Amino acid sequence: MRWPPWTSKDPDEKKPVKWTDTLNATDWTHYTDPRNVIPVVLLTATVLGSYSFYRSYLRRIPQAALIAPKFWRKRSLFGRVTSVGDGDGFRLFHMPGGRLAGWEWLPWRRVPEGRAGLKDNTVSIRIAGIDAPEGAHFGHPAQPYSKEALDWLTGYILHRRVRAYVYKKDQYDRAVATVYVRKWLLRRDVGYRMLKLGLATVYEAKTGAEFGPGLEEKYRTAEWWAKMRRKGLWGGADEKEFETPRNYKTKHGQSDSNSKTA
């Protein structure tokens, strides 16, 4: 079909459209209407806030090595004690949020039983500010009152819920923490109780000693009180011959290094 000579183009031919023309032709009022914008902003903020809250308060920490740097000295771990290794250390199954988050009453939020279920699933805790007598290990004899300290700590916290205020990770990948347990609706400082009973000494070290805010003086007073009343390990102690856990570890540490270089 031929078109009249005065017609230069086919009327059905599509003209090229620029992308700027499409943008200019779009009605943007729908996207800037506050009735549409405000719900989207609120939903986004809720999702991001919920995720941040989960990571900070509800995410379970299976091992001390996985505690984030920002967590130290600012947060605490709540959970159930699954085992006690010595007079100043134990393992904790972290239960973030406690019973309010469903722990121990929802079927899928229970503490595992047996070694297989707890393997790589517990945080190793070192009680801050105290040093309990050393048990027999690596061929070295046990210190006096090491068994009494272990037995007391086991009876006091094993299978109980505790809260640990963590300060740092030590060289053995343990979280150094002040530990509290509920007894007759009262919150008890576990380390302080051991000092008062003469089952531990105040932790002494050249560097790295941790007590928690305002606790060092309280702990030293408790140790002095136990000494004066000859409680526990202070009962038959001759100050000249008495060997603190720190001196014991220093002596045997030196003997071990000497034996390796001999």
Salt bridges, closest charged atoms under 4 A:
ASP33 OD2 - ARG35 NH2 2.78
ASP88 OD2 - ARG126 NH2 3.68
GLU104 OE2 - ARG80 NE 2.43
GLU104 OE1 - ARG161 NH1 3.19
ASP131 OD1 - ARG126 NH2 3.11
ASP131 OD1 - LYS249 NZ 2.84
GLU134 OE1 - HIS137 NE2 3.89
GLU134 OE2 - LYS249 NZ 3.70
ASP151 OD2 - LYS147 NZ 2.65
ASP170 OD2 - ARG174 NE 2.74
ASP173 OD1 - LYS169 NZ 3.58
GLU204 OE2 - ARG220 NH1 2.90
GLU210 OE2 - ARG73 NH2 2.42
GLU216 OE2 - ARG220 NE 3.15
GLU243 OE2 - LYS251 NZ 3.10
ASP256 OD1 - HIS140 NE2 3.02
